[in-house]
Amino acid sequence: MTLNLNSLDRRRFLRGSGVALALPMFESSRAALNASEDRANPKRLACFYFPDGVPMPLPADPAYKDWLWFPHGNGRKFEFTKCFEPLVPLKEDFTVLSGFSHPPGRIVHGHNNADQFLTGAATGGGDMDYKNTISIDQLYANKVGDETRFASLVMSTDGGTGTARGAHTISYNQNGRAIPAEHRPKRIFDMLFVKNNADAARRLALSKSTLDDLLADARSMRKTLSAQDQIRFDEYLESVRETEIKVEKAKKWIDLPLPTVNVDHLNLEITPNDPREYIQTMYELIYLAFRTDSTRVATYQIGRENGVGQSDYLARAVGFNLAHALSHETKNPGGWERFGIYCAFLHEELGRFAQKLKDTPEPVGTGNMLDNTLLFFGSASSAFHLSRNYPIILMGGKQMGFNHGQYINNAGANPQGGPWDGGQEPWQEDIQKEDAPLGNVFVTMLKQLGVQVDSFGGSNGEVKALVS
């Protein structure tokens, strides 16, 4: 009888004369055993936002052929413009989408919409009616966050939360409250990879005790409040509960060693004063967090809207002064080209990050990291302040079933665009073609990530062409 070692289970024994002897792990059987184990690949999500829209010269403009942000064509028959030259080597790993936007934002000034980019919420027109909802990254973090040391990594160039409709973050919790973003590379690195001091356990225990006392007092106090005040108090308590969850999670991880990474190539004290290296460092920190399975969810707001904050200086990476000004100056000679060069720079750094993921074998599964990581990259305006036809790139996730190497053109051949001449702005003009809800893309993404949802962010369906 021929014994097939590849068919042996690791728990098999040689039996004879009443003696059972455990078999060693044979080299020839190791691969088969590993393949047979039901170990699912991780599924990661990273979302990126850039402000100020993209170059949208009209077909009659000489710059249309080379500097329109969107490709020319549709489906698998399309041509990239010069804006996309840095991403050509990754063509089969991403899809460009046009003709998608969030319905509540289509008649709103483009600078007001970063807040709802990942939520699709109707954030209102004034401070009193501002109300956001959970963002797609946090919805996914709610599913997978307990599997890693950090539920999500929230980053931006400007840091903090910003203001209503002037967000410095694109992540919002289940109550629609902005989650502060971190902008200091050294702080991000220390959080991920530097062990807390020996007093951490005592401080965690003290925090837990304090929270228990606070919640006990809160339950008693709530009975004395009016109905309206109870609503506000419940929102406050939700924040306390979120802190309680974080404390409980920290206790679980406190005794587990942090991963060791080599960062000799990084300047962790870098600031946006060196914009190219700063963006590269922020991407590298996401890469390291994913590679070490410290988290599976990340967001990075590359810049905030309206030319406010240090992110507006990122254009200096390609020899210009202020990024926001590039979107205003497209009527000047060479304006479209300058704006396009800046967008190409953003694509170059996205491509550098994606290529590194692709070149890295999956540390905790099969394939490469890009095939197990979904990257969502875009802006909440296209032409000058126009909150329609968002420029969107969806990249990676092939092992989740995503189908790339295509341009899903829902906007048609002649979307709104052109330079601003100082008169009526494009966002104030009548809608020429109705966009599809961007929520349809989100629902498709969430389902492939394993989150079963019927709708999200104003969706009315899915985008079947994105998945195979």
Backbone torsions as a table, in degrees:
resi	resn	phi	psi	omega
1	MET	NA	132.9	179.0
2	THR	-92.4	127.7	-179.8
3	LEU	-94.3	121.3	178.6
4	ASN	-90.8	104.4	-176.9
5	LEU	-61.9	-29.3	-179.3
6	ASN	-67.3	-15.7	-179.0
7	SER	-95.0	-2.0	-176.7
8	LEU	-76.1	137.4	172.3
9	ASP	-85.9	149.5	-176.8
10	ARG	-65.7	-14.6	179.9
11	ARG	-95.5	3.6	-179.9
12	ARG	-69.3	151.8	179.8
13	PHE	-129.4	150.9	166.2
14	LEU	-84.4	126.3	-175.8
15	ARG	-119.4	138.4	176.7
16	GLY	-177.5	139.6	178.3
17	SER	53.9	34.3	175.5
18	GLY	77.2	10.1	-178.9
19	VAL	-114.3	134.7	176.6
20	ALA	-111.3	124.2	-178.7
21	LEU	-120.7	122.4	-177.9
22	ALA	-67.1	134.0	178.3
23	LEU	-76.3	145.9	172.3
24	PRO	-74.0	168.2	174.7
25	MET	-83.5	110.1	179.9
26	PHE	-77.9	142.1	-179.5
27	GLU	-59.1	-38.4	-177.0
28	SER	-68.4	-21.0	-178.4
29	SER	-99.5	-11.5	-174.2
30	ARG	-61.5	-44.6	-177.5
31	ALA	-62.7	-41.7	-179.2
32	ALA	-66.5	-38.5	178.9
33	LEU	-66.1	-42.1	179.2
34	ASN	-62.0	-40.9	-178.3
35	ALA	-68.0	-30.1	-176.0
36	SER	-81.3	-18.5	179.9
37	GLU	-68.4	139.6	-178.8
38	ASP	-83.2	77.3	-178.4
39	ARG	-116.5	102.6	-175.5
40	ALA	-72.2	146.1	174.1
41	ASN	-66.3	147.3	173.6
42	PRO	-66.3	153.3	175.2
43	LYS	-121.6	116.7	-176.0
44	ARG	-111.8	155.1	178.0
45	LEU	-135.8	129.0	172.6
46	ALA	-131.0	133.1	-178.1
47	CYS	-122.5	137.8	-174.9
48	PHE	-130.8	139.4	-179.7
49	TYR	-126.7	132.8	171.1
50	PHE	-121.9	145.3	-174.0
51	PRO	-91.6	176.3	165.2
52	ASP	77.1	4.9	177.4
53	GLY	74.1	-160.1	-172.4
54	VAL	-142.0	166.7	176.5
55	PRO	-63.7	127.6	179.9
56	MET	-133.8	57.7	175.4
57	PRO	-64.0	147.8	180.0
58	LEU	-80.0	160.7	-175.8
59	PRO	-55.1	-30.4	-179.2
60	ALA	-76.1	-11.9	-178.1
61	ASP	-81.3	134.4	178.7
62	PRO	-58.3	-23.1	-179.0
63	ALA	-80.4	-7.8	-174.5
64	TYR	-58.5	-43.8	-175.4
65	LYS	-64.9	-43.4	-172.5
66	ASP	-95.2	-30.1	-167.4
67	TRP	-120.4	4.5	167.0
68	LEU	-62.3	135.0	-178.8
69	TRP	-65.2	-44.8	-176.4
70	PHE	-73.9	146.3	175.9
71	PRO	-63.9	165.8	173.8
72	HIS	-98.5	122.2	178.9
73	GLY	124.7	-153.4	-177.5
74	ASN	-167.0	159.2	177.0
75	GLY	60.9	-128.6	178.0
76	ARG	-100.2	3.6	176.7
77	LYS	-111.2	90.4	-177.6
78	PHE	-152.5	162.7	177.2
79	GLU	-127.6	132.8	174.9
80	PHE	-73.8	150.7	169.7
81	THR	-91.1	-177.0	-178.6
82	LYS	-65.5	-21.4	177.2
83	CYS	-59.3	-30.2	-173.5
84	PHE	-101.8	5.5	-177.3
85	GLU	-53.9	-39.5	179.9
86	PRO	-65.0	-20.1	-176.7
87	LEU	-99.2	-1.3	-178.6
88	VAL	-55.7	-41.5	179.6
89	PRO	-61.3	-19.1	-179.6
90	LEU	-105.2	18.4	-172.4
91	LYS	-51.2	-40.3	-176.9
92	GLU	-79.9	1.2	-177.8
93	ASP	-109.8	4.5	179.8
94	PHE	-148.7	164.4	177.8
95	THR	-127.6	135.9	172.5
96	VAL	-97.4	137.6	179.3
97	LEU	-123.8	140.2	172.3
98	SER	-131.9	161.5	178.2
99	GLY	78.3	26.5	175.1
100	PHE	-122.6	142.0	174.7
101	SER	-164.9	170.3	177.1
102	HIS	-88.2	124.5	-177.4
103	PRO	-51.7	-42.4	-177.7
104	PRO	-66.7	-18.1	-174.6
105	GLY	-99.5	0.2	-169.8
106	ARG	-71.1	-21.0	179.1
107	ILE	-115.2	26.8	-179.8
108	VAL	-112.9	146.7	176.5
109	HIS	-54.8	135.7	-173.6
110	GLY	-57.7	-27.8	-178.5
111	HIS	-74.7	-6.2	-176.3
112	ASN	-97.6	3.6	-165.1
113	ASN	-110.3	0.3	177.4
114	ALA	-61.7	-33.0	-178.8
115	ASP	-56.3	-37.7	-173.9
116	GLN	-105.3	13.4	-177.6
117	PHE	-58.0	-43.4	-179.3
118	LEU	-100.7	5.1	-178.4
119	THR	-114.8	-37.0	-174.7
120	GLY	74.2	14.0	-175.2
121	ALA	-75.6	155.1	170.8
122	ALA	-86.5	94.2	-172.6
123	THR	-82.4	1.0	173.7
124	GLY	80.7	179.4	-175.5
125	GLY	-110.5	-13.8	179.6
126	GLY	-133.8	172.2	-176.1
127	ASP	-63.8	-32.9	-175.4
128	MET	-72.5	-30.2	-176.4
129	ASP	-103.0	12.6	178.3
130	TYR	-68.8	124.9	177.1
131	LYS	-152.2	121.9	179.8
132	ASN	-107.9	176.6	178.8
133	THR	-132.8	-178.2	-178.1
134	ILE	-66.1	144.0	178.4
135	SER	-90.4	158.5	-174.1
136	ILE	-61.1	-35.5	-180.0
137	ASP	-64.7	-40.2	-179.1
138	GLN	-74.4	-29.8	174.3
139	LEU	-63.1	-41.8	177.2
140	TYR	-71.3	-38.5	178.4
141	ALA	-60.5	-33.5	177.5
142	ASN	-61.9	-26.9	-179.8
143	LYS	-84.0	-43.6	-170.9
144	VAL	-111.5	-3.9	-172.8
145	GLY	-61.1	-28.6	-179.2
146	ASP	-75.2	-10.5	-177.4
147	GLU	-85.7	-10.1	-177.3
148	THR	-131.0	165.8	-178.4
149	ARG	-61.2	-38.4	179.8
150	PHE	-119.6	130.4	-179.4
151	ALA	-64.0	-38.1	178.4
152	SER	-159.8	162.3	177.2
153	LEU	-118.4	118.0	-175.8
154	VAL	-113.4	118.3	-172.7
155	MET	-133.7	155.6	170.2
156	SER	-158.1	165.4	178.7
157	THR	-75.0	-30.1	-176.4
158	ASP	-96.3	-24.1	174.4
159	GLY	79.0	157.6	179.3
160	GLY	78.7	-150.7	-179.8
161	THR	-113.1	-22.7	-173.4
162	GLY	74.1	-146.2	-178.4
163	THR	-127.9	169.4	174.6
164	ALA	-58.0	125.5	-177.4
165	ARG	66.1	11.5	171.9
166	GLY	-137.8	48.7	-169.4
167	ALA	-66.7	145.5	168.2
168	HIS	-106.8	12.4	179.7
169	THR	-147.1	151.8	175.7
170	ILE	-113.9	11.0	-179.0
171	SER	-108.6	132.6	-178.4
172	TYR	-134.4	139.5	-176.1
173	ASN	-80.5	-174.1	-172.8
174	GLN	-66.8	-15.2	175.4
175	ASN	-99.1	7.2	178.8
176	GLY	79.2	14.0	178.2
177	ARG	-88.2	140.9	-178.3
178	ALA	-65.6	136.0	175.9
179	ILE	-95.9	121.6	-177.1
180	PRO	-58.0	138.1	179.5
181	ALA	-99.1	145.9	176.6
182	GLU	-96.5	138.0	-177.1
183	HIS	-122.1	-2.0	-178.4
184	ARG	-100.2	113.0	-177.6
185	PRO	-54.8	-40.4	-179.0
186	LYS	-63.5	-40.7	179.1
187	ARG	-64.9	-40.7	178.7
188	ILE	-64.1	-46.3	-179.2
189	PHE	-61.7	-45.8	-179.1
190	ASP	-61.7	-40.7	178.5
191	MET	-60.2	-41.7	-175.0
192	LEU	-78.2	-38.4	-164.2
193	PHE	-131.2	0.0	-179.7
194	VAL	-110.3	124.3	-175.5
195	LYS	-66.1	138.2	173.6
196	ASN	-66.9	161.2	-178.6
197	ASN	-68.8	170.5	-173.6
198	ALA	-64.8	-13.6	-178.0
199	ASP	-86.1	0.9	-173.7
200	ALA	-60.7	-42.3	-177.7
201	ALA	-61.9	-42.8	178.9
202	ARG	-62.7	-41.2	-179.5
203	ARG	-67.3	-36.1	177.0
204	LEU	-64.8	-43.5	179.0
205	ALA	-62.3	-40.4	178.5
206	LEU	-65.0	-41.3	178.3
207	SER	-61.4	-42.1	-179.9
208	LYS	-63.3	-44.0	179.1
209	SER	-62.4	-42.9	179.6
210	THR	-62.9	-42.2	179.5
211	LEU	-65.0	-40.5	178.3
212	ASP	-59.6	-45.7	179.3
213	ASP	-63.4	-42.4	-178.1
214	LEU	-62.7	-44.1	-178.8
215	LEU	-67.1	-35.2	177.9
216	ALA	-64.7	-43.8	177.5
217	ASP	-64.8	-37.4	-176.4
218	ALA	-64.1	-40.6	-179.2
219	ARG	-62.8	-34.9	178.2
220	SER	-73.5	-41.4	-177.2
221	MET	-67.8	-34.6	-174.7
222	ARG	-58.4	-33.4	-177.2
223	LYS	-65.0	-20.2	-176.6
224	THR	-92.7	-2.9	-173.4
225	LEU	-94.1	156.6	173.8
226	SER	-70.4	168.0	-178.2
227	ALA	-60.2	-43.2	-179.6
228	GLN	-66.4	-41.7	179.4
229	ASP	-68.1	-30.1	176.9
230	GLN	-64.2	-36.3	177.8
231	ILE	-63.0	-46.7	179.1
232	ARG	-65.0	-38.6	-179.0
233	PHE	-67.2	-36.6	178.2
234	ASP	-64.3	-37.1	176.5
235	GLU	-63.2	-40.6	177.1
236	TYR	-63.6	-43.6	-179.9
237	LEU	-62.6	-32.4	178.5
238	GLU	-63.0	-38.1	175.9
239	SER	-63.7	-40.1	178.3
240	VAL	-64.2	-42.1	179.5
241	ARG	-63.7	-37.7	176.9
242	GLU	-61.8	-40.3	176.7
243	THR	-64.1	-40.1	178.9
244	GLU	-61.3	-41.7	178.4
245	ILE	-62.8	-41.5	179.3
246	LYS	-63.8	-40.0	178.9
247	VAL	-63.8	-45.0	178.9
248	GLU	-61.5	-40.8	179.8
249	LYS	-67.1	-41.4	179.8
250	ALA	-60.1	-36.8	178.7
251	LYS	-62.0	-36.2	-178.5
252	LYS	-67.4	-32.6	-173.8
253	TRP	-98.7	-9.0	-167.7
254	ILE	-61.8	-34.4	-177.5
255	ASP	-92.0	-2.7	178.5
256	LEU	-86.5	135.4	-177.4
257	PRO	-65.0	143.5	174.9
258	LEU	-75.3	149.8	177.1
259	PRO	-66.7	151.5	177.8
260	THR	-103.6	128.6	179.9
261	VAL	-131.0	154.7	177.8
262	ASN	-97.2	117.3	179.7
263	VAL	-122.3	27.9	178.2
264	ASP	-59.8	-24.6	-177.9
265	HIS	-85.4	-3.0	-175.5
266	LEU	-108.1	141.9	169.8
267	ASN	-101.5	98.3	-174.0
268	LEU	-75.6	-7.4	176.2
269	GLU	-95.5	7.7	-176.8
270	ILE	-63.9	148.9	177.3
271	THR	-128.9	170.4	177.4
272	PRO	-62.6	-5.4	173.4
273	ASN	-64.4	-21.7	171.5
274	ASP	-116.1	78.3	-164.0
275	PRO	-61.4	-41.2	-177.0
276	ARG	-66.1	-47.6	-179.4
277	GLU	-66.4	-34.3	178.9
278	TYR	-62.4	-49.5	-180.0
279	ILE	-63.0	-41.3	178.2
280	GLN	-60.4	-38.9	179.5
281	THR	-66.7	-41.1	179.0
282	MET	-64.2	-42.5	175.6
283	TYR	-62.6	-40.9	-178.5
284	GLU	-63.3	-36.6	178.1
285	LEU	-65.8	-37.2	174.9
286	ILE	-65.1	-43.2	178.1
287	TYR	-57.4	-47.3	-178.9
288	LEU	-65.6	-38.6	177.9
289	ALA	-63.6	-40.4	178.2
290	PHE	-71.1	-43.8	-175.9
291	ARG	-63.6	-35.0	179.2
292	THR	-89.6	3.6	-178.0
293	ASP	54.9	36.4	175.1
294	SER	-74.5	-28.9	173.5
295	THR	-156.2	163.3	176.2
296	ARG	-122.5	9.9	-178.9
297	VAL	-137.3	131.0	178.8
298	ALA	-146.5	147.1	170.4
299	THR	-130.8	146.9	175.8
300	TYR	-141.8	112.8	173.3
301	GLN	-87.3	105.2	-175.6
302	ILE	-63.9	-37.0	178.8
303	GLY	-154.5	155.2	175.7
304	ARG	-95.8	161.4	-175.7
305	GLU	-75.0	164.9	168.7
306	ASN	72.9	18.1	174.8
307	GLY	65.8	25.9	-179.1
308	VAL	-106.1	137.5	175.5
309	GLY	98.2	171.1	-175.5
310	GLN	-69.2	-18.1	178.8
311	SER	-65.6	-20.3	-179.6
312	ASP	-67.6	-15.6	-179.2
313	TYR	-87.9	2.4	-178.6
314	LEU	-63.1	-23.8	179.8
315	ALA	-64.1	-16.3	179.1
316	ARG	-66.8	-14.8	176.1
317	ALA	-62.5	-25.4	-179.5
318	VAL	-120.2	25.1	170.8
319	GLY	88.8	7.2	177.4
320	PHE	-105.2	175.2	-175.2
321	ASN	-95.4	-71.4	-174.8
322	LEU	-115.8	131.4	-176.7
323	ALA	-64.3	-44.7	-177.3
324	HIS	-60.8	-37.1	-178.6
325	ALA	-62.2	-28.7	-179.4
326	LEU	-61.2	-33.7	-179.5
327	SER	-74.4	-21.3	179.9
328	HIS	-87.7	-21.1	-169.6
329	GLU	-104.6	19.5	-177.9
330	THR	-70.8	-16.3	177.4
331	LYS	-76.2	-15.5	180.0
332	ASN	-80.1	156.6	177.4
333	PRO	-55.8	129.3	-179.7
334	GLY	77.0	6.4	-176.2
335	GLY	-64.4	-43.4	179.8
336	TRP	-64.3	-40.3	-179.2
337	GLU	-64.0	-43.8	179.9
338	ARG	-62.9	-42.6	177.5
339	PHE	-63.2	-41.9	179.6
340	GLY	-65.5	-36.9	178.1
341	ILE	-62.9	-40.1	178.0
342	TYR	-64.6	-43.8	177.8
343	CYS	-62.8	-37.4	177.2
344	ALA	-62.9	-35.6	175.4
345	PHE	-61.5	-44.6	177.8
346	LEU	-61.7	-38.9	177.7
347	HIS	-67.1	-37.7	-180.0
348	GLU	-60.3	-43.4	-178.2
349	GLU	-74.3	-35.0	172.2
350	LEU	-61.3	-43.6	-179.7
351	GLY	-64.4	-38.2	178.4
352	ARG	-61.5	-44.8	178.4
353	PHE	-63.1	-48.1	-177.9
354	ALA	-63.9	-39.9	180.0
355	GLN	-64.3	-36.4	178.2
356	LYS	-66.2	-39.5	174.6
357	LEU	-61.4	-42.1	-178.2
358	LYS	-67.1	-34.6	-178.1
359	ASP	-79.6	-6.8	-177.1
360	THR	-102.9	117.9	174.6
361	PRO	-59.2	144.1	-178.4
362	GLU	-58.9	119.5	-177.0
363	PRO	-68.8	-28.0	-174.7
364	VAL	-125.2	30.2	-179.9
365	GLY	-176.1	-144.8	-177.4
366	THR	-116.9	164.7	179.4
367	GLY	77.9	-156.3	176.8
368	ASN	-111.7	169.0	-174.3
369	MET	-66.1	-34.7	-179.7
370	LEU	-64.3	-37.7	179.9
371	ASP	-66.4	-18.5	178.3
372	ASN	-109.1	11.6	-179.1
373	THR	-128.9	128.0	178.6
374	LEU	-100.6	123.3	-179.5
375	LEU	-110.5	123.7	178.8
376	PHE	-115.1	118.9	-170.3
377	PHE	-132.1	128.8	178.8
378	GLY	176.9	-168.8	-178.3
379	SER	-138.8	160.7	-179.5
380	ALA	-98.2	18.4	170.5
381	SER	-150.4	157.2	-179.9
382	SER	-114.6	-87.1	176.2
383	ALA	-70.0	176.9	-173.9
384	PHE	-48.5	106.3	176.6
385	HIS	60.8	17.4	-176.8
386	LEU	-92.0	116.9	-175.6
387	SER	-90.2	47.8	178.5
388	ARG	-141.2	162.6	175.6
389	ASN	52.8	56.2	-178.1
390	TYR	-57.8	138.6	172.9
391	PRO	-78.7	117.9	-172.0
392	ILE	-130.7	135.5	170.4
393	ILE	-122.7	128.4	172.9
394	LEU	-115.0	123.3	-169.7
395	MET	-132.3	147.1	174.8
396	GLY	79.2	-166.3	176.8
397	GLY	74.3	24.4	-178.0
398	LYS	-62.2	-35.4	180.0
399	GLN	-76.8	-3.4	170.6
400	MET	-95.0	-3.2	177.9
401	GLY	104.1	8.2	-178.7
402	PHE	-77.7	143.4	-173.0
403	ASN	-114.4	112.2	-171.5
404	HIS	-115.9	-168.2	-175.8
405	GLY	77.6	33.0	-176.0
406	GLN	-144.2	165.9	174.6
407	TYR	-123.9	111.5	178.5
408	ILE	-89.6	98.1	-172.1
409	ASN	-100.5	93.7	176.1
410	ASN	-92.3	-8.8	-175.9
411	ALA	-83.2	-20.8	-177.8
412	GLY	87.4	-173.1	-172.5
413	ALA	-79.6	-24.9	-173.6
414	ASN	-131.1	68.7	177.3
415	PRO	-70.5	162.7	178.3
416	GLN	-60.5	146.5	179.7
417	GLY	179.7	-149.9	-178.3
418	GLY	92.0	162.7	-179.8
419	PRO	-75.5	158.9	175.1
420	TRP	-87.6	126.5	-176.4
421	ASP	-99.4	8.5	179.8
422	GLY	97.5	-6.2	179.5
423	GLY	-95.6	-138.9	-180.0
424	GLN	-61.7	134.9	-179.1
425	GLU	-84.8	152.9	-176.9
426	PRO	-55.6	-33.8	-177.9
427	TRP	-68.5	-18.4	178.9
428	GLN	-88.6	-9.7	-178.3
429	GLU	-82.0	159.9	178.3
430	ASP	-62.4	147.2	177.3
431	ILE	-70.5	122.6	-177.9
432	GLN	-85.8	-31.4	179.5
433	LYS	-147.3	129.9	-176.3
434	GLU	-73.3	126.9	176.4
435	ASP	-75.2	160.6	166.9
436	ALA	-82.1	151.1	178.1
437	PRO	-64.6	131.6	175.2
438	LEU	-63.9	-23.2	176.0
439	GLY	-56.8	-26.6	176.8
440	ASN	-63.3	-38.1	176.0
441	VAL	-66.3	-41.5	-179.0
442	PHE	-63.3	-43.3	179.1
443	VAL	-61.7	-41.9	178.1
444	THR	-61.5	-45.6	178.9
445	MET	-60.5	-49.2	-176.3
446	LEU	-61.2	-41.4	-179.4
447	LYS	-65.0	-39.6	178.9
448	GLN	-71.0	-25.2	175.6
449	LEU	-80.2	-7.2	177.6
450	GLY	97.5	10.4	177.6
451	VAL	-98.5	116.0	-177.8
452	GLN	-84.8	106.2	179.5
453	VAL	-128.8	147.7	175.4
454	ASP	-91.6	-30.8	-179.0
455	SER	-156.0	160.5	176.0
456	PHE	-164.7	135.0	172.3
457	GLY	56.8	40.5	177.6
458	GLY	79.8	21.4	-178.2
459	SER	-69.3	157.4	171.7
460	ASN	-135.1	21.7	-179.8
461	GLY	164.4	-158.0	178.2
462	GLU	-127.4	172.0	176.0
463	VAL	-109.9	90.7	-172.3
464	LYS	-62.3	-29.6	-176.8
465	ALA	-67.0	-16.5	-178.0
466	LEU	-76.8	-20.2	-174.6
467	VAL	-122.8	149.6	-179.4
468	SER	-99.8	NA	NA
